[in-house]
Amino acid sequence: MSDTFRPQSSANFSRRAVLKLGIGAGLAAIVTPAVAEALRHGVLPPVVARDEAAQGVLIARAIPSSGEKLPVVGIGTARRYDVSTAEEKAPLRETLREFPKLGGKVIDTAPGYGQAEVVTGELVSELGIRERLFLATKVSIRGTDAAPGVAQMEESFRRLKTARIDLMQVWNLQGTSTLLPVLREMKAAGRIRYVGVTTSSDQQYPILEQLMQSETLDFIQIDYAADNRNAAERVLPLAREKGIGVLVNLPFGRTRVFQNVLQTPVPEWAKEFDASSWAQIFLKYIVANPAVTCVIPGTAQVKYVNDNTAGMRGGLPTAEHLKRIEALVQRSM
């Protein structure tokens, strides 16, 4: 699941509004006139022409089970990538074209996201960027027969147009006891590189914690946001203790965090950790937790991929910054 499970008009309005408010925080003083003008119109211009120093240092985290490093901001594909027409695919193509240029790598999808797997595979193949990406998808079953899950995974290979999937996750913990042994066999055979499980519900955290204690997992995927912090109590510390990588879905709380600060300019102190928009603040809030490997906001437009990936460069919030961010979103709840 990604942060694209939200009403489209509300999501776009919320983000456009908070992007525009960024200028009120004095951002014009730290950007060029052209960039300032673009921001005043609620867009972020492409940053691919900037050199590495101007972009800031890329923040990457090691996958605990292997040491392989991943950039800390990826893309989720739920809902927005469930499209069919050329017109609908056009902005997605440009988003994915820019993503690896900006340093991005992780793309998360699932068979349950309608046509998202198909569209992702089609566009990635068309753009010729498969080897620059870390592709994650999911599998689930009801009952104890693994055959439907195996068939589902074979279909995912076909849809994604790849012979190897980087991360296969048991979706919403459905069929873990049956599927995890199958995933380990596929990993041993080299067809998938990492094994994981996902949830986006706090109610499943007790089961998730049991699995983290009893199973060997490369990754978990959980929901976590500045105003949804339950995972920080037990799940994230346990992941760090057990050496399990963490993908974070719903980092904007289905736009909830944007709604919370809709009338609030981006604070001046955000410059202290190199954030120039609310999206970057909220993403860096999550990445500031050392247990988090990568956060996967739903991203379907170039202006948002520019904004989001800027959140994986530069500094991170201090403990005091985190408290301030929490106070801002709590105040509006």
N, C-alpha and C positions, 0 to 999 in steps of 0.2 A: 504494500500500500504506500502511496506517496501523498504529498500535500496537495495533489490536484483533485482530491475528493472534496469539492466545494462548489457552490454555485458560481458559475463563470463570471457573471456580471459583478457580483459582490467582490470576488477575488480581484478582478482587474481594477475595479474602482478603488479598493482598499490600497492596493500596492501603488497605483498611480498617485493616489493622494499622499501617501507617506513619502514617495520619492520627491514630489514637489516640495513638501515641507522641509526636505533636507537643505534647501538653499537658505531657509530662514535661520539655520544654525551657523551661518557664516562659512559655508563650504566654498563660496566664490573666492575666498581668500587663499584657498589651497589648490584650486584647479585653474586651468586656462580659461580665457573668456569663452572659447568655443564649447568647452565642456560645461561651463556654467550655464550657457544659453540652452544647451541640450537638456540639462537637469531641470531648468525652469519649465520645460515642456513635458516633464515627467518621463524622460527617456535617458538611458545611459548610452553614450556613443561607443562603438567598438573600441576595445583597448588592445587589439592584437598588434597595432603598429607601435605600441610602447615597448621600450627595451626592458630587460629583466629588472634592472635597478629601479626603474620608475614604477614597475608593477609591485615591487616588494618581494621579499623572500617567500617562496612557496612553502606552506605548511603541509607536511606529509607525516603520516603515522605508519608505523610498522604493524603488519599483521602478526599478532603474537606467535602463532604456530609456525611461521615461516621466516619472518623478518622482512618479507617483501613490503615495500612502502607504497602507500596510496595517498594521493592528494585528499584533503579532508572534506572537500565539497564535491558531490556528485549530482546525478539527475535521477529523479523518479518519473515514471511514465504513466502512472494510473490516470485514467479518464481522458486527459488531454491528448494522449497518443492513440486513443481509440477512435480513429478517423478512417475515412475511406477515399475521399476525393483528392485530386491533385491540389486544389486550392487549400484544403485543410492541411495537407502534408507540407506545403511550401515553407511556412514558418518553422516547422519542426526540422526540416532539412537544414535550414540556415542555422538553427540553434545547435544541431549536432555537428555541423561543419565547424562552427566556432569553438565548440566545447574543448576539443583536445588542443587547439591552438592556444587556448587560455590556460592550459595546464590540467584540465579536467580528465578524468579517467573512468570513474565508476558510473555505470548506468544500471538501474534496477528496474525490472519489469516482472510480469507474471502472466500465466495463461488466463487467470481470472480477470485481467484488465481488458477484456474484449479483444480488439485488434492490435493492442499495443505491442505485443511480441512481434507480430507480422510487420507492422510499420517500422519498428525499431530495426529489425533484421534487414528489411528492404533498404532503409535509408543508410544504415551503417555499411552495407555491402556496396550500395551505389556510390557512397563517398570514399570508399576504400580506406576506412579508418579502423577496421576490426582489430588490428594488431596494436593499436594505440589505446584500446579500451579494456576495461575490466567489466565483463558482462555478468550480471547476476539475475537469476530468475527463480521460480518457485515451483513446488509440486505439492499436491495434497490428495488424500484419499479418505473415504469413509469405509470403515471395516478393516479387515485384516488381510485382504487379498492385495498383493503388491502389483499385480498385473496392470490394473488401470493407471497406477502411478508411473510404471515403466513406460506404458504407451504415451502418457502425457508428456514425459520427459523427452521421448523420441520426437514427438511433435514439436517440442520447444527447440530441439536442435535444428529441425527443418525450418521452423519459422524464423529463427535467428540466423539462419544460413551460416552455421558454424559447426565445426567438428569438435570443438571443445568449449565448454561453458565454465567460466571462472568460478562462479559460486552458485551452487544449487541449495535452496533453502526449503525446508518443510513449512508450508504456509499456514499461519495461525495454529501451529502445533497439531495439525490434523494428520494423524497416522504416523506419528514419530516412531513408535516402536516397530512398525513394519517397514517404514521407508528408510530410516537411518542406516540399517545394515546394507540396504541396496545402494544407498549413496556412497557408502564407504567402499563397496566393491567397484563402483564406477570411478571413484577417485583413484583406487589402486590401479585401475586399467588406464588411467590418464584421460578419461573422457570429461571429468570435472576436476577442478583444482582444489576447491574448498567446499566444506559441508557446513550447513547452518540451519537455524530455525527462526521463525518470525512470529511476532505478535504486534498488535496495535491496541491492546486492551489491558489495562491494569488488572482486570479480574483474572487474567491468565498468568500473572507474574508468579504466584506460588508454584504452578506447574512448571513454568519456565525455570525457576530457581532449582527445582528438583532435577530437571534435565541437565542443567549446568553442572550440578554436583555429580550426577551419575553417568553422563555421556561425554565422550570426547568430541567437542565441537570447535570448529574454526571460527564460526561467527554466530552471533545472535543479531536479530533486528528488532528494534523496539521503538515505541513512540516516546518522544521527549521534547519539551519546549520550555521557554522561559516561564510560562504559566502552567506547565504540566510537568512537575518535577519529581513525581513519585519514583521514577526509575533510579534517581540518584541516591535513594535511601538504602536499597539493598542490591538491586540488579547490577548497576554499574560497578560498585565496589567488588561484587562477586566476580564479574567479568574480568576485572583487573587481577584479582587474586588467582583465578583459574587460567588466565592467559587466553581469553576468548576475545576475538575482534568484535566490534560493535558498529552496526549500521543504525542510523537514526532516521525514522520516518516521522512525518507530521511535525517538522520543526517549526512551522508557523501555525500549528494548531488549526488547520483548515481556515487560515486567515484570521484566526481569533486574536493573535498577538498584534496584528496590524490594526484591527478594530480598536484594541485597547489604547493605542497611541495615535489614533487618527488625527487628533487636534494638537499633537505634541511635536514641536520641531526636534530634529535630531540634535541631541545635546552636544555641547562643545567638547565635553570630556571624552566623547567617542573617538576624537582624533588621537587620544593617548594610546589607543590600540588599533589605529589605522582603519577605523570604520567610518564610512561617509554616508551610510543609508541605514534605515531601520532593518532591512533584510540582512545586511552585514552584521549589525549589532546582534540580531537574534541568532544568526548562524554561529558567530564567534562565541556567543554565550554557551552554546552547546559544545563547540569544539574545545572550549576552555577546560572541559572535563577530560583528564588524560586517558580515561577508559574509552572514549569515543574514537573510533577509527575513521569513520566517514559519515557525513550527514547528506541525505538525499532529498532535497526539496523538489517538488514537481516543477519542471521548467520547460516551457514550450515556446518561448520567444527570445530573440537575440538580446533584447534589452535586459531581460531577467537573467540570462546566462552570464552576461557581463557583470551585472550587479552581484549575483550570487558567488561567482568565482572570485571576485575581488575579496570576498570574505575568507578565502583560504590563503591570503597573503598578508605579510606584515606581522604585527603583534597580536596578542590575545588579552582579553580582559583580566584584570587582577581580581582578587577576592572582593575588594571594595567596589570595583566596577560591577561585578555580578550582583551584589546587593542592591546597587542603584537600579540596575535593569529590572530586577525582581520587583522593586518598589514601584517602578513606573507601570509595569503591567498589572500589578496587584491593585494599584490605586484605581484603575479603570474597570476592575472586574465587579 
